[in-house]
Amino acid sequence: ETGVTQTPRHLVMGMTNKKSLKCEQHLGHNAMYWYKQSAKKPLELMFVYNFKEQTENNSVPSRFSPECPNSSHLFLHLHTLQPEDSALYLCASGNPGGYLSGANVLTFGAGSRLTVL
Amino acid sequence: AQKITQTQPGMFVQEKEAVTLDCTYDTSDPSYGLFWYKQPSSGEMIFLIYQGSYDQQNATEGRYSLNFQKARKSANLVISASQLGDSAMYFCAMSPLTQGGSEKLVFGKGTKLTVNP
């Protein structure tokens, strides 16, 4: 497989469930990202991992727990979510290198559409 | 803080005609990058074109060109010879280009483009 793969593509869960979203990239990138896309709102950056280390947590509630075991895999563990957490969760990968390296073009997966009942 | 504004919630264009999607931005960063992404109904964000704030010439990629006017802080996307497959959501995004930074992307709310046959 190539690119960024996200599973599952669709997920329905109750507020008391625990589930996980998975993301895998085959591009050799060093950084991985979680974005949340809600209806009629801009994409919101949630977390950034660079070389497996978390470098950004954009004030995300603790009911979202990311995990990055290596540069190719990223998980988002979900527990006791709220209905307002229903959204499309997009994973991306890239190579941030600073302005001397030029643009860091992110490659996105197709997303995991989450519905919280 | 960075901000991206896309004032056109929806646009319509006839097949084979050109269309311009507007994007204005606000930032205090001295160097930054501007991006356009396309999101078809399948959900995946597809990178289209990039413009660096230091680039003297406007970027072009096939049928896509970016009309960059730095003084006006605008980065409009021009799609020439529209095709039915161009129907999608289009997002403008920017990131600072700071040495050692994670270069997180900030997105606008998007413009829904519909190409009519």
Chai-1 contact restraints between the chains, C-beta under 6 A:
chainA,res_idxA,chainB,res_idxB,connection_type,confidence,min_distance_angstrom,max_distance_angstrom,comment,restraint_id
A,P42,B,F107,contact,1.0,0.0,6.0,A-B,restraint_1
A,P42,B,G108,contact,1.0,0.0,6.0,A-B,restraint_2
A,P42,B,K109,contact,1.0,0.0,6.0,A-B,restraint_3
A,L43,B,F107,contact,1.0,0.0,6.0,A-B,restraint_4
A,L45,B,K104,contact,1.0,0.0,6.0,A-B,restraint_5
A,V48,B,S102,contact,1.0,0.0,6.0,A-B,restraint_6
A,T55,B,S102,contact,1.0,0.0,6.0,A-B,restraint_7
A,E56,B,S102,contact,1.0,0.0,6.0,A-B,restraint_8
A,P96,B,S102,contact,1.0,0.0,6.0,A-B,restraint_9
A,P96,B,E103,contact,1.0,0.0,6.0,A-B,restraint_10
A,G98,B,Q99,contact,1.0,0.0,6.0,A-B,restraint_11
A,G98,B,G100,contact,1.0,0.0,6.0,A-B,restraint_12
A,Y99,B,S31,contact,1.0,0.0,6.0,A-B,restraint_13
A,Y99,B,L97,contact,1.0,0.0,6.0,A-B,restraint_14
A,A103,B,G33,contact,1.0,0.0,6.0,A-B,restraint_15
A,A103,B,Y50,contact,1.0,0.0,6.0,A-B,restraint_16
A,N104,B,E103,contact,1.0,0.0,6.0,A-B,restraint_17
A,V105,B,F47,contact,1.0,0.0,6.0,A-B,restraint_18
A,F108,B,E44,contact,1.0,0.0,6.0,A-B,restraint_19
A,F108,B,M45,contact,1.0,0.0,6.0,A-B,restraint_20
A,A110,B,S42,contact,1.0,0.0,6.0,A-B,restraint_21
A,A110,B,G43,contact,1.0,0.0,6.0,A-B,restraint_22
A,A110,B,E44,contact,1.0,0.0,6.0,A-B,restraint_23
A,G111,B,G43,contact,1.0,0.0,6.0,A-B,restraint_24
